Amino acid sequence: MPKITALKVQARNKSRVNVYLDGEFALGLVKIEAAWLKVGQSLSDADVEKLKRADADEAAYERALEFLSYRPRSEAEIRRHLKKKEMPESRMDAVVARLRRAGLVDDSSFAEQWVENRAAFRPKAKRALKAELRAKGVGANEIEAALEGVDESAAARQLAESRAPRLIRQKLSKLEFKRKLGEYLARRGFDYETISEAVERAWREGGGDDSKNESED
């Protein structure tokens, strides 16, 4: 059986090690897979194949971790990302299972975080949030649980109050103010009744000039 004659950290990627058998380069491994190897150790063809598979599994896992480093992801998003890399289904399943065990993938938690983030920075109606989460591949049960505590009226008021000052500074009539702010809220999925209440309140609290009101007929 060939013997390991050298183990060298790659110059361009310090997290990988080149393995040399009988003086010739044989394969590259992530450090965690190369940790148990030593110079002089014999490796059979089966050992080499096993190391290659383990390295491919570890590389796939690291690829998923890198994808997760930018923001939390749903399981479906991770699978789509890995599928684009032409990863075998069996390896993809193993990666996702490992992420689950590490607590790095949990669609229930992902949906809750998504809704909380939207509520804090970009409020939307339930139906808009539901559409976003469906597009992320989150299941119906997880979506319903995450949306359970959403107060649409409060979300619409928050959004209207943040938008109203810039419209009022434009010295719009009440009719034009209501039209523009209403369209803004409608694009975020709110229904007519919720929009009407939020817009009227934003006009009053924003100090809108009723003397500039126009007939809606």
C-alpha positions in Angstrom: 0.0 0.0 0.0 1.3 3.5 -0.7 2.6 5.5 2.2 2.1 9.2 3.1 5.3 10.9 2.4 4.2 14.5 3.1 1.4 16.6 4.4 1.5 20.2 3.3 -0.8 23.1 4.1 -2.0 24.7 0.8 -0.4 28.1 0.1 -3.6 29.6 -1.1 -6.0 28.0 1.3 -4.6 27.5 4.8 -7.7 25.4 5.8 -6.7 22.6 3.4 -3.9 20.1 3.4 -2.3 18.4 0.4 -1.6 14.7 0.9 1.4 13.1 -0.9 1.6 9.3 -1.4 5.0 7.8 -2.3 6.3 11.3 -3.2 3.4 12.3 -5.5 0.4 14.5 -4.8 -2.7 12.3 -4.1 -5.5 14.5 -2.8 -6.4 17.6 -0.9 -8.3 17.6 2.4 -9.8 20.0 4.8 -7.7 20.2 8.0 -10.3 18.4 10.1 -10.1 15.4 7.9 -6.4 15.4 7.6 -5.9 15.7 11.4 -5.5 12.0 12.0 -3.1 11.4 9.2 0.7 11.3 9.6 3.8 10.8 7.5 4.7 7.2 7.1 1.1 6.0 7.4 -0.1 3.5 4.8 -3.4 4.1 2.9 -5.3 1.6 0.9 -7.4 2.6 -2.2 -10.4 2.2 0.0 -8.9 4.6 2.6 -8.2 7.2 -0.1 -11.8 7.0 -1.4 -13.2 7.3 2.1 -11.1 10.4 2.6 -12.2 11.9 -0.6 -15.9 11.4 0.3 -15.4 12.8 3.7 -13.6 15.8 2.2 -16.5 16.4 -0.2 -19.0 16.2 2.6 -17.0 18.7 4.7 -16.6 21.0 1.8 -20.3 20.9 1.2 -21.0 21.7 4.8 -18.6 24.6 4.7 -20.3 25.9 1.6 -23.7 25.8 3.4 -22.1 27.6 6.4 -20.8 30.4 4.2 -24.3 30.8 2.7 -25.7 31.1 6.2 -23.1 33.6 7.2 -24.9 36.5 5.5 -28.3 36.0 7.1 -30.5 33.1 8.4 -31.9 30.9 5.7 -34.8 28.5 5.4 -34.1 24.8 4.7 -35.5 25.2 1.2 -33.2 28.1 0.5 -30.2 26.1 1.5 -31.2 23.2 -0.6 -31.8 25.5 -3.6 -28.3 27.0 -3.1 -26.6 23.6 -2.9 -28.6 22.2 -5.8 -27.2 25.0 -8.0 -23.7 23.6 -7.2 -24.9 20.3 -8.7 -24.6 18.6 -5.3 -25.9 15.0 -5.1 -29.2 14.6 -3.2 -27.7 12.3 -0.6 -24.9 14.7 0.2 -27.4 17.6 0.4 -29.5 15.6 2.8 -26.5 14.9 5.0 -25.5 18.6 5.1 -29.1 19.7 6.0 -29.3 17.0 8.7 -26.0 18.2 10.2 -27.1 21.8 10.1 -30.3 20.8 11.9 -28.4 19.0 14.6 -26.2 22.1 15.1 -29.3 24.2 15.5 -28.4 26.3 12.4 -31.5 25.4 10.4 -35.0 25.6 11.9 -37.8 26.8 9.7 -40.0 27.7 12.8 -37.3 29.9 14.2 -36.5 31.3 10.7 -40.1 32.3 10.2 -40.3 34.0 13.6 -37.1 35.9 13.0 -38.3 37.0 9.6 -41.6 38.4 10.9 -39.9 40.1 13.9 -37.4 41.7 11.5 -40.1 43.0 9.2 -42.1 44.3 12.2 -39.0 46.3 13.4 -37.7 47.6 10.1 -40.3 47.2 7.3 -43.8 46.4 8.6 -46.1 44.5 6.2 -49.5 42.9 6.3 -49.9 39.2 7.1 -50.7 38.3 3.5 -47.5 40.0 2.3 -45.4 38.2 5.0 -47.1 34.9 4.2 -46.2 35.3 0.5 -42.6 36.1 1.4 -42.2 33.1 3.7 -43.8 30.8 1.1 -41.3 32.0 -1.4 -38.6 31.0 1.0 -40.0 27.5 1.1 -41.4 27.7 4.7 -44.2 25.3 5.5 -47.8 26.4 6.2 -47.7 25.4 9.9 -44.5 27.3 10.6 -45.9 30.4 8.8 -49.2 30.4 10.7 -47.4 30.1 14.0 -45.0 33.0 13.1 -47.9 35.2 12.1 -50.1 34.5 15.0 -49.0 37.5 17.0 -48.9 40.0 14.2 -51.1 43.1 14.8 -51.9 44.4 11.3 -53.5 47.6 12.6 -50.4 48.5 14.6 -48.1 47.7 11.7 -50.1 49.9 9.3 -50.1 52.7 11.8 -46.3 52.4 12.4 -45.7 52.5 8.6 -48.1 55.3 8.0 -46.6 57.4 10.8 -43.1 57.0 9.5 -44.1 57.9 5.9 -46.6 60.8 6.7 -44.1 63.6 7.6 -42.5 63.6 4.1 -45.9 63.8 2.5 -47.1 66.5 4.8 -44.0 68.5 4.0 -45.1 68.5 0.4 -48.2 70.5 1.5 -50.6 68.1 -0.2 -54.3 68.3 0.1 -55.9 65.7 2.3 -57.2 63.8 -0.7 -53.8 63.6 -2.3 -52.2 62.7 1.0 -54.7 59.9 1.5 -54.2 58.7 -2.1 -50.4 58.5 -1.9 -50.1 57.1 1.6 -52.9 54.6 0.9 -51.1 53.4 -2.2 -47.9 53.0 -0.2 -49.7 50.9 2.4 -51.5 48.9 -0.2 -48.2 47.9 -1.8 -47.4 46.3 1.6 -50.5 44.2 1.5 -52.8 46.0 3.9 -56.6 45.9 3.3 -58.8 48.9 2.6 -60.2 49.2 6.2 -56.8 49.0 7.8 -55.4 51.5 5.4 -58.2 54.0 5.9 -57.9 54.0 9.7 -54.1 54.3 9.5 -54.1 57.1 6.9 -56.8 59.2 8.8 -54.8 58.9 12.0 -51.5 59.8 10.3 -53.2 62.9 8.8 -54.5 64.1 12.2 -51.4 63.4 14.2 -49.1 64.7 11.5 -50.8 68.1 11.6 -52.4 68.0 8.2 -54.2 71.1 7.0 -57.9 70.4 6.6 -58.4 73.8 4.9 -56.6 72.2 1.9 -59.1 69.4 1.8 -60.7 68.6 -1.6 -64.0 67.0 -2.5 -63.7 63.2 -3.1 -66.7 63.3 -5.5 
